[in-house]
Amino acid sequence: MPASGAAGELHALSPGPFLLSYGVIKPDHTVDVVLRWDHLVCDAALIARTLTRLEQVLGGEIAAELAAIRPQLDTRPVRAAGILL
């Protein structure tokens, strides 16, 4: 699912026991993540642990990596150049 859609709006194109979707990054730097699963395949406790771990990784290691590269980004405004034909 593209990040442009909402996390709750999901139409699976193929069958499967697990489906992970996400929404857009909000101004407060949060993202809605939805994990849908077949309860006949696994218990909800496994899903809860998986989502907890995903939150830890996204909020820890991944956030640290993004924060580390942020100062290196060129923050000057970009001007578009017009093309004359």
C-alpha positions as CSV (number, residue, x, y, z in Angstrom):
1,M,0.0,0.0,0.0
2,P,1.4,3.4,-0.8
3,A,2.1,5.8,2.0
4,S,-0.4,8.2,0.5
5,G,-3.4,6.2,1.7
6,A,-4.7,5.9,5.2
7,A,-3.6,2.9,7.3
8,G,-7.2,1.7,7.6
9,E,-7.9,1.8,3.9
10,L,-6.6,-1.5,2.6
11,H,-7.7,-3.8,-0.2
12,A,-5.6,-6.9,-0.4
13,L,-4.7,-8.0,-3.9
14,S,-3.9,-11.5,-2.9
15,P,-4.8,-13.8,-0.1
16,G,-2.5,-14.2,2.8
17,P,-2.5,-14.7,6.6
18,F,-0.7,-11.4,7.3
19,L,-1.1,-7.9,5.9
20,L,0.9,-4.9,7.1
21,S,-0.2,-1.4,6.0
22,Y,0.8,2.1,7.0
23,G,-0.4,5.6,6.7
24,V,1.4,8.9,6.0
25,I,4.0,10.4,8.3
26,K,2.1,13.0,10.3
27,P,3.5,16.4,11.3
28,D,4.1,15.0,14.8
29,H,6.4,12.4,13.2
30,T,4.0,9.5,13.9
31,V,2.8,6.8,11.5
32,D,-0.3,4.7,11.8
33,V,0.6,1.0,11.3
34,V,-2.0,-1.7,10.9
35,L,-1.3,-5.4,11.0
36,R,-4.1,-7.6,9.9
37,W,-3.9,-11.4,10.4
38,D,-5.8,-14.6,10.3
39,H,-6.5,-15.5,13.9
40,L,-6.6,-19.2,12.9
41,V,-2.9,-19.0,11.9
42,C,-1.5,-17.4,15.0
43,D,-2.5,-16.0,18.4
44,A,-3.0,-12.3,19.1
45,A,-0.2,-12.3,21.6
46,L,2.3,-12.9,18.8
47,I,0.9,-10.0,16.9
48,A,1.0,-7.7,19.9
49,R,4.7,-8.6,20.5
50,T,5.5,-8.0,16.8
51,L,3.9,-4.6,16.8
52,T,5.6,-3.7,20.0
53,R,9.0,-4.7,18.6
54,L,8.2,-2.8,15.4
55,E,7.5,0.3,17.4
56,Q,10.7,-0.1,19.3
57,V,12.8,-0.4,16.1
58,L,11.1,2.5,14.3
59,G,11.3,4.7,17.4
60,G,14.9,3.6,18.3
61,E,17.4,2.5,15.7
62,I,15.6,3.9,12.6
63,A,14.8,7.2,14.3
64,A,18.5,7.5,15.4
65,E,19.7,6.8,11.9
66,L,17.4,9.5,10.5
67,A,18.4,12.0,13.1
68,A,22.1,11.3,12.3
69,I,21.7,12.1,8.6
70,R,19.4,15.1,9.1
71,P,22.1,17.6,9.9
72,Q,24.0,16.6,6.7
73,L,21.0,17.5,4.5
74,D,21.2,20.6,2.5
75,T,18.5,22.8,4.0
76,R,18.7,25.7,1.5
77,P,15.6,26.2,-0.5
78,V,15.6,24.7,-4.0
79,R,14.7,27.0,-6.9
80,A,13.2,25.6,-10.0
81,A,14.8,26.7,-13.2
82,G,12.5,27.5,-16.1
83,I,13.2,26.0,-19.5
84,L,12.5,28.0,-22.6
85,L,11.6,26.2,-25.8
